[in-house]
């Protein structure tokens, strides 16, 4: 089994936090988004992973540090790491084809801007499985249309009339991803463009037209990391899930001085809390100092300094300095408000 992870986008909706760090590597509940996603997929598949291929953007942004982090992730999971580049933003279908050398055999393709909670048996008799989540407002999503055999017959983008309530979340299994490669090559060769780009859906639709069987795999939780507001909410939900699993979330090296931690929280190595209350639902990166403050439902990254603050629904970047009375803030790396 292989895992293919397209992650070449710049994550503009999560700025300023994605200005210096690629969005998939921004930590949520103490671990980068893409690390959590890939590890969760490996757990669901419950079988050896031969290769994990990452499709990155411009090396000037996705540099050596990013590459080394992803290679280490693959190796920790017992897989061969492969790195590819999508140097022009030409769409999801084009991104996948940038990893052409790895497109053979059984594979999962997963876009690295979402987190999941799921437990189901993958239907490996199907030619493909599209992972979905039941939603209350399907008109806002791409959804699947199912026949009486619960097979996917159609992909419908933001339907104006009800088709189904199963939204596509951006994770796919292919019994032989080489078949998708052939169809996407046809899409590229014939310049089939939607929304100004080459889309994975056009390859999938061609597979359906040729009689391939598509099924659904439904996840229990689908957590977006598209912008600051939903990333903070995803942090809250992920901390709840990790607490239910009894995972250790607070480092032994945390120093408390007249302070209280209200769980669930993630508190990284070397964090110092002085005369402060942290939590619930706060994630604090390693080396951060928080003094005379109350912090809840927020993400503060590494080596930051926060003083005299009351923070709720906030996101503060690496090496940032914040001293003030604002609550709902979004401050990028190396910023200072004092």
C-alpha positions as CSV (number, residue, x, y, z in Angstrom):
1,X,0.0,0.0,0.0
2,X,1.1,3.5,-0.8
3,X,0.0,6.9,0.5
4,X,0.1,9.9,-1.8
5,X,-0.1,13.4,-0.1
6,X,-0.5,16.4,-2.4
7,X,0.5,19.5,-0.3
8,X,1.9,22.1,-2.6
9,X,-0.5,24.9,-1.8
10,X,0.6,28.0,0.1
11,X,-2.4,27.9,2.5
12,X,-3.3,31.5,1.9
13,X,-6.5,31.3,4.0
14,X,-4.4,30.5,7.1
15,X,-2.2,33.6,6.8
16,X,-0.3,35.0,8.6
17,X,0.5,31.6,10.2
18,X,1.3,30.0,6.8
19,X,3.6,32.8,5.7
20,X,6.7,31.1,7.2
21,X,5.5,27.6,7.7
22,X,3.6,25.5,5.1
23,X,0.0,24.9,6.4
24,X,0.3,21.1,6.6
25,X,3.2,21.5,9.0
26,X,1.4,23.9,11.4
27,X,0.9,22.0,14.7
28,X,-2.6,21.2,16.0
29,X,-2.7,19.7,19.5
30,X,1.1,19.7,19.4
31,X,1.7,17.8,16.2
32,X,1.8,19.0,12.5
33,X,-1.4,18.5,10.6
34,X,0.1,16.3,7.9
35,X,1.8,14.1,10.6
36,X,-1.5,13.5,12.3
37,X,-3.3,12.8,9.1
38,X,-0.8,10.3,7.7
39,X,-0.5,8.5,11.0
40,X,-4.3,8.2,11.3
41,X,-4.6,6.8,7.8
42,X,-1.9,4.2,8.5
43,X,-3.9,3.2,11.6
44,X,-7.1,2.8,9.6
45,X,-5.5,0.8,6.8
46,X,-3.9,-1.5,9.4
47,X,-1.3,-2.9,7.0
48,X,2.3,-2.3,6.0
49,X,2.8,0.9,4.0
50,X,5.4,0.5,1.3
51,X,5.8,4.2,0.3
52,X,4.6,7.6,1.3
53,X,4.9,10.2,-1.5
54,X,4.7,13.9,-0.7
55,X,4.0,16.5,-3.5
56,X,5.5,19.8,-2.4
57,X,5.5,23.3,-4.0
58,X,8.4,25.7,-4.6
59,X,11.6,24.6,-2.9
60,X,12.1,28.3,-1.8
61,X,9.1,27.7,0.6
62,X,9.0,23.9,1.0
63,X,12.8,23.7,1.7
64,X,15.2,21.2,3.1
65,X,13.7,21.4,6.7
66,X,10.3,20.5,5.3
67,X,11.7,17.7,3.3
68,X,13.7,16.2,6.2
69,X,10.6,16.4,8.4
70,X,8.5,14.5,5.9
71,X,11.1,11.9,5.2
72,X,11.5,11.3,8.9
73,X,7.7,10.9,9.2
74,X,7.6,8.2,6.5
75,X,10.5,6.3,8.0
76,X,8.9,6.4,11.4
77,X,5.9,4.7,9.9
78,X,8.1,2.0,8.2
79,X,7.7,3.4,4.7
80,X,10.0,4.7,1.9
81,X,9.7,8.5,1.6
82,X,9.4,10.0,-1.9
83,X,9.4,13.8,-2.6
84,X,7.9,15.4,-5.7
85,X,7.4,19.0,-6.8
86,X,4.4,20.8,-8.3
87,X,6.0,24.1,-9.3
88,X,2.8,25.6,-10.9
89,X,-0.6,25.6,-9.3
90,X,-2.5,23.7,-12.0
91,X,-5.0,21.8,-9.8
92,X,-5.5,18.6,-7.9
93,X,-5.3,16.3,-10.9
94,X,-2.0,17.9,-12.1
95,X,-0.6,17.7,-8.5
96,X,-1.2,13.9,-8.4
97,X,0.4,13.5,-11.8
98,X,3.6,15.2,-10.5
99,X,4.1,11.9,-8.5
100,X,3.7,9.8,-11.7
101,X,6.5,7.5,-10.8
102,X,4.7,6.4,-7.6
103,X,1.3,5.9,-9.2
104,X,1.0,2.1,-9.3
105,X,-0.7,-0.5,-7.2
106,X,-3.0,0.1,-4.2
107,X,-2.8,3.6,-2.8
108,X,-4.5,6.2,-0.7
109,X,-4.5,9.8,-1.9
110,X,-5.1,12.3,0.9
111,X,-5.0,16.1,0.8
112,X,-3.1,17.5,3.8
113,X,-5.5,20.2,5.0
114,X,-7.9,18.0,7.1
115,X,-7.9,15.7,10.1
116,X,-10.1,12.7,10.6
117,X,-11.4,10.2,13.2
118,X,-12.5,7.0,11.6
119,X,-12.7,3.2,12.1
120,X,-14.0,1.1,9.3
121,X,-12.9,-1.8,7.1
122,X,-11.7,-0.6,3.8
123,X,-13.7,-2.4,0.9
124,X,-10.7,-3.6,-1.1
125,X,-13.0,-5.4,-3.6
126,X,-14.1,-2.0,-4.9
127,X,-12.0,-0.3,-7.5
128,X,-12.0,2.8,-5.4
129,X,-13.3,4.1,-2.1
130,X,-14.1,7.8,-1.6
131,X,-14.1,8.8,2.1
132,X,-17.1,10.9,3.1
133,X,-18.7,12.6,6.1
134,X,-22.4,13.1,6.7
135,X,-23.1,16.8,6.7
136,X,-26.2,19.0,7.5
137,X,-25.6,21.4,4.7
138,X,-24.6,19.3,1.6
139,X,-25.2,22.3,-0.7
140,X,-21.9,23.7,0.5
141,X,-19.8,20.7,-0.4
142,X,-19.0,18.2,-3.2
143,X,-21.2,15.2,-2.5
144,X,-21.6,11.6,-3.8
145,X,-24.7,10.2,-5.5
146,X,-25.4,6.5,-4.6
147,X,-27.4,3.8,-6.3
148,X,-29.4,1.1,-4.5
149,X,-26.2,-1.0,-4.2
150,X,-24.6,1.8,-2.2
151,X,-22.2,2.4,-5.1
152,X,-21.1,5.9,-6.1
153,X,-22.5,6.8,-9.5
154,X,-21.8,10.5,-9.5
155,X,-19.9,13.4,-8.0
156,X,-21.9,16.6,-7.6
157,X,-20.3,19.9,-6.6
158,X,-22.4,22.1,-4.3
159,X,-25.8,20.7,-5.5
160,X,-28.6,23.2,-5.5
161,X,-31.1,20.4,-5.0
162,X,-30.6,17.5,-2.6
163,X,-28.5,14.7,-4.0
164,X,-27.1,13.1,-0.7
165,X,-25.7,14.3,2.6
166,X,-22.4,12.5,2.1
167,X,-19.7,15.1,1.5
168,X,-16.3,14.2,-0.1
169,X,-13.5,15.0,2.3
170,X,-10.5,14.7,0.0
171,X,-9.2,11.2,0.9
172,X,-9.4,8.4,-1.7
173,X,-8.4,4.7,-2.0
174,X,-7.6,3.1,-5.3
175,X,-7.1,-0.6,-5.8
176,X,-4.8,0.3,-8.6
177,X,-3.9,3.9,-8.7
178,X,-2.4,3.3,-12.1
179,X,-5.9,3.4,-13.6
180,X,-6.4,6.9,-12.2
181,X,-3.0,7.9,-13.6
182,X,-4.1,6.8,-17.1
183,X,-7.4,8.8,-16.9
184,X,-5.6,11.9,-15.5
185,X,-3.1,11.6,-18.4
186,X,-6.1,11.7,-20.7
187,X,-7.4,14.8,-18.9
188,X,-4.0,16.6,-19.3
189,X,-3.5,15.5,-22.9
190,X,-6.9,16.7,-23.9
191,X,-6.7,19.9,-21.8
192,X,-9.9,19.1,-19.8
193,X,-10.1,22.0,-17.3
194,X,-12.6,22.9,-14.6
195,X,-12.3,26.1,-12.6
196,X,-9.2,26.9,-14.6
197,X,-7.3,23.8,-13.4
198,X,-6.9,20.0,-13.9
199,X,-9.1,18.3,-11.4
200,X,-8.9,14.8,-9.8
201,X,-12.7,14.5,-10.2
202,X,-12.4,14.5,-14.0
203,X,-10.1,11.4,-13.8
204,X,-12.5,9.8,-11.3
205,X,-15.5,10.5,-13.6
206,X,-13.8,8.8,-16.5
207,X,-13.1,5.8,-14.3
208,X,-16.9,5.7,-13.4
209,X,-17.8,5.9,-17.0
210,X,-15.6,2.9,-17.8
211,X,-17.5,0.8,-15.2
212,X,-15.2,1.0,-12.2
213,X,-16.9,0.4,-8.9
214,X,-16.7,3.2,-6.3
215,X,-17.8,2.8,-2.7
216,X,-17.8,5.1,0.3
217,X,-15.9,5.0,3.6
218,X,-17.6,7.2,6.2
219,X,-15.5,9.0,8.8
220,X,-16.8,9.9,12.3
221,X,-15.0,13.2,12.5
222,X,-13.8,15.5,9.7
223,X,-11.8,18.5,11.0
224,X,-10.8,21.3,8.7
225,X,-7.7,23.4,9.0
226,X,-8.4,25.9,6.3
227,X,-8.4,29.1,8.3
228,X,-7.7,30.4,11.8
229,X,-11.2,30.0,13.1
230,X,-11.7,26.4,12.0
231,X,-8.1,25.5,13.0
232,X,-8.7,26.6,16.6
233,X,-11.9,24.6,16.6
234,X,-10.1,21.6,15.2
235,X,-7.5,21.9,17.9
236,X,-10.3,21.8,20.5
237,X,-11.8,18.7,18.9
238,X,-8.5,17.0,18.6
239,X,-7.6,17.6,22.2
240,X,-10.9,16.0,23.2
241,X,-10.2,12.9,21.1
242,X,-6.6,12.6,22.5
243,X,-7.8,13.0,26.0
244,X,-10.4,10.2,25.4
245,X,-7.5,8.0,24.3
246,X,-5.6,8.9,27.5
247,X,-2.6,10.2,25.6
248,X,0.0,12.1,27.5
249,X,-0.4,15.8,26.5
250,X,1.6,17.7,29.1
251,X,5.4,17.4,29.1
252,X,7.2,16.6,32.3
253,X,9.4,19.6,31.9
254,X,6.6,22.2,32.1
255,X,7.3,24.7,34.9
256,X,4.3,25.9,37.0
257,X,4.7,29.0,39.2
258,X,1.4,29.9,40.8
259,X,-0.5,28.6,37.8
260,X,-3.2,26.1,36.9
261,X,-3.8,23.9,33.8
262,X,-7.4,23.0,33.1
263,X,-7.5,19.9,30.8
264,X,-7.6,19.0,28.0
265,X,-4.5,20.9,27.0
266,X,-1.3,20.2,25.1
267,X,1.7,21.8,26.8
268,X,5.1,21.3,25.2
269,X,8.6,20.8,26.5
270,X,10.1,23.6,28.5
271,X,6.9,25.7,28.8
272,X,6.9,28.2,31.7
273,X,3.6,29.3,33.2
274,X,3.7,32.1,35.8
275,X,0.6,33.3,37.7
276,X,-1.6,32.0,34.8
277,X,-4.5,29.7,34.0
278,X,-4.2,27.7,30.8
279,X,-7.1,25.7,29.4
280,X,-9.3,24.1,28.6
281,X,-8.6,23.4,24.9
282,X,-5.2,25.2,24.7
283,X,-2.2,24.0,22.8
284,X,1.1,25.6,23.9
285,X,4.3,24.9,21.9
286,X,7.7,24.1,23.4
287,X,9.7,26.9,25.0
288,X,6.8,29.3,25.3
289,X,6.4,31.6,28.4
290,X,3.0,32.7,29.6
291,X,2.8,35.1,32.5
292,X,-0.1,36.8,34.3
293,X,-2.5,35.5,31.7
294,X,-5.6,33.4,31.1
295,X,-5.5,31.3,27.9
296,X,-8.2,28.9,26.7
297,X,-9.4,27.5,23.4
298,X,-6.3,28.8,21.7
299,X,-3.1,27.7,19.9
300,X,0.2,29.3,20.8
301,X,3.2,27.9,18.9
302,X,6.9,27.5,20.0
303,X,9.1,30.1,21.7
304,X,6.4,32.7,22.1
305,X,6.0,35.1,25.0
306,X,2.5,36.0,26.3
307,X,2.0,38.4,29.2
308,X,-1.0,40.3,30.7
309,X,-3.4,38.6,28.3
310,X,-6.8,37.0,28.4
311,X,-7.0,34.9,25.3
312,X,-9.9,32.9,23.9
313,X,-10.2,31.7,20.3
314,X,-6.7,33.0,19.6
315,X,-3.8,31.8,17.5
316,X,-0.2,33.0,18.1
317,X,2.8,32.0,16.0
318,X,6.3,30.9,16.7
319,X,8.7,33.5,18.5
320,X,5.8,36.0,18.7
321,X,5.6,38.4,21.6
322,X,2.1,39.5,22.9
323,X,1.4,41.8,25.8
324,X,-2.1,43.2,25.9
325,X,-5.8,43.0,26.5
326,X,-7.1,41.7,23.2
327,X,-8.7,38.3,23.3
328,X,-9.6,36.9,19.8
329,X,-6.2,37.5,18.0
330,X,-4.3,35.9,15.2
331,X,-0.6,36.8,15.3
332,X,2.0,35.3,12.9
333,X,5.6,34.2,13.5
334,X,8.0,36.7,14.9
335,X,5.3,39.4,15.4
336,X,5.3,41.7,18.5
337,X,2.4,43.4,20.2
338,X,3.5,45.0,23.5
